[in-house]
């Protein structure tokens, strides 16, 4: 639930706050176009979600005493969250 909560709140709250404060317009005035803004937002979201998935997996595995989790499983989970976040980002 932790990575998903970060994903849903991250898009809705931050994007609406940026629009309300006029951050996008100011970035355009400084020469940063929409394409660069989208790339940087997605990269930041990817980093935060990736770290969140790894931390969530480590904590959950130690608390629930699950069998050791393969690194490939964590990678697949991080990639699936990233693709899901990209789809939500495009819908927003």
N, C-alpha and C positions, 0 to 999 in steps of 0.2 A: 504494500500500500504506500510505502514511503516514496518510492520513485514515481509512482503514478500521481500522487498528490503534488509532488514537485512539478511534474509535467503539466498538470491541469492549471494549477495556480500560477505557474510561471508565465504562461502565455497570456492568460486573461488579465491578470493584475498588472503585469509590467507593461503590456501593450496599451492598455487603456490609460495608464498613468503617463506614459510617454506622449500619447496623443493629447491628453488634457494639458500637459505642461508645454507642448509645442517642441518637443525634443527633435522630432523628425525634421521640422522646418529649419531649426537651428543647424542641424547636421548638414542639410542641403546647402545652407548659406556658407558653411565652412568647406564645401566641396566634396562632401561624402554623399554619393548618390544612393538611391534606394537599393540597388543591387548589392552594394557593399554593406549597407545596413542589415539586409536580410542575411547575407553570408556571416557577418559577425555575430548576429543574434543566434543563428542556428549553431555556430561553432561554440558559443558560450553555453547554449542549452545542452549541446552534446557533451561538453566537458562536465557540467554540473550533473547531468543525468548519469553519465558514466561513473563518476565518483560516488554518486548516491547508490547506484546499483551494487558497486563493489562493497561499499561500507554496509549496506543493507544485507547483502549476502553473508558477509563475515559475521556481523552481529547476530543475524537470525540463525546461522549455522551453529554458532557457539551457545546461544541461549537455548535453542531447542535440541541441542546435541544431535544434529543430523549427521549422517555419514559424510566424509570429506567430499566437497564439491569440486568437480573438475573445472579447470580454468576455461576449458572450451564451453562449458555450460554457462559460466558467467559472461563470456564473450558473446554467446548467442543471445543471452538475455539483454545485454547492453545494446546489441545491434537491433534487436526487436523493439526495445523502447525508443531507440533513436529513430527508426523508421516510423513508428507510431507518432512520435513527436513531430517528425517532418510532415506527416499527413495532416496533423492538427494545425501545424504552422501554416500550411498552404490553405487550409480551410478558413483560418482566421484572416 
